[in-house]
Amino acid sequence: MNIISRAIIDNIPFFIILGILSLFGDKYEYIKSLRTILAKFIIPSIMGYSTGNFFAKKYGGIASVVVLATTFHSYNLTSFLEPIIIGIICGFIVKKYLEVVDNYKIEGTEMIFNNLGISIISIFISFSVHIILPYYTIIQNFIKKEISTFLFNNHFLPLFAIFIEPLKVFFLNNLINHSVFSVLGLMELNDKGKSIFLLLETNPGPGLGILIFFYLKARGNKNNQNSKELLSNIFIQFFGGIHEVYFPYVLKSLKYLIA
């Protein structure tokens, strides 16, 4: 959880930019294209690079970006958790490889083994991810179709919040919204002209409550710098609809996740 929090906190400016751009809606084609490129490619790449660097400086990040390029080619990322997981896996593997190289290194060959080895490892992980992705997609589709349909058909709609909010904190909000509720919501919209599904994941209430709590706590501790940051995050989360800004605060402790 600490790694996920650090990956978000270190890259908060990107989410602020995304939040500001979302205020313009789809009115301007240039801004819409910029927002799409940032959300689909730039921010996931930066998240993966940052996470990989936590384990192995520079080389872990490079391997993560190469592997993410494979996912961009054959799979649409549905959350920011996926590039973080890829970054963790790549960073860990690269870290272990560099430890082996350090133990058995030959004088003067460090650069060759580092650069060539990292290149080969990056390509190998990319091929592995390419093989695994179809199975991951099958699991994802099962969750999207079977589980959500079962909960709705059996009138368990209020229980959705118990699943939605913890999953959102682990950066599965885009997967939940665009892959599940948007599909179900549009289907119901065509039949009935309205749908509660379109409002389930986008509800800003829980995130707003968490941010206000931390804001009041920071004000009570007279931490002006932190309170100013939280105030801007409240604006971004509530008006910009960027939920990711409050995730690191929840991930600091399990009790906040329960709240």
Residue, then its C-alpha position, 0 to 999 in steps of 0.5 A: m500500500n505504501i508503494i501505491s501511495r508514493a506512486i500517486i503522491d509523487n505524480i499528483p501534478f498529472f492528476i491535477i492537470l487531468g482534473i483541470l482539463s476535465l472541466f472543459g468537457d468535450k467542447y474543444e477537440y484539442i483538449k479532449s485529445l490531450r486528456t485522452i493521451l494523458a489518461k491512456f498513455i502518459i500517466p500510466s507510463i509515468m506511474g509504471y516508471s515511478t513504481g519500477n524506480f522504487f525497486a531499481k533506480k532507472y533500470g526498473g522504470i525503463a523495464s516497466v515502460v517497455v512492458l507497458a508498451t506491450t499492454f498499450h498495443s494489445y489491451n486497454l488499461t482500465s485502471f491506474l493500478e495495472p501500471i503500478i502492478i507492472g511496475i512492481i513486478c518489473g522493478f522487483i525482477v530487475k532488482k534481483y537481477l542487479e543483485v546477482v550481477d553485483n555478486y558475480k560482476i567482472e571488472g569493467t563489464e558492469m555497463i554491458f551486463n546492466n544494459l544488455g541484461i535489462s534489455i533482454i529482461s524487459i523483452f522477456i517480461s513483455f512477451s510473458v505479459h502478452i501471453i497472460l493478457p487474454y486470460y486476464t481479460i477473461i477474468q475481467n469480463f467474468i467480473k463485469k458480466e456475471i457478478s454485477t448482473f447477479l447483484f442487480n438481479n437479486h436486488f442487492l443494489p445497496l451492497f454495491a457501495i461495499f464493493i465499489e469504494p474499497l476497489k476504487v481505492f485500489f485504482l480499479n475505479n475506471l474498470i468498475n465504471h467504464s467496463v461495468f456500470s457504464v455498459l449496464g447504465l447505457m443499456e438501462l438508459n435505452d430501455k427506461g430513460k434513466s439509470i442508477f448505474l451511471l451514478l454508483e461509481t461517480n459518487p464523490g461523497p466518500g472521497l469528499g468526506i475523507l479529504i475534509f476529515f484530513y483537511l480538518k485534522a491538518r488545520g487542527n495540527k496547524n499544518n498549513q502546507n498540508s491543509k492547502e494541498l488538501l484544499s486543492n485536492i478537495f476541489i479536484q476530487f469534487f468538481g474535477g471528478i478525479h477520485e485518485v487524489y484521495f486514494p493515498y490518504v485512505l491507503k495510509s491505514l486500514k482503518y481509513l479503508i473501513a471508514 
